[in-house]
Amino acid sequence: MSTLPGPSPDAPSGSVGISVNGEPRRFPAGTALDHVVASLTRAASGVAAAVNETVVPRGQWPSTTLGDGDRVEIVTAVQGG
């Protein structure tokens, strides 16, 4: 299990480091999953999210607060032919 490094000296106070689709990112402490999803996609449907390998139902995104070291995976369904 990999972990993200602690806050760097220039990281904002009160922020958490999380992995989003394998990329390290920083968000303000207390950020909910719905804000992270919105920062990556504007798709209104066809989006799924998991935190620490557990799928989180869309209705729980606003109440799912992310913490330092959490791993978030966001996938968007696309149509193909």
Summary of the structure (lengths in Angstrom):
residues: 81
radius of gyration: 13.2
end to end distance: 37.2
largest distance: 48.4
contacts: 180
relative contact order: 0.26
helix: 17%
strand: 33%
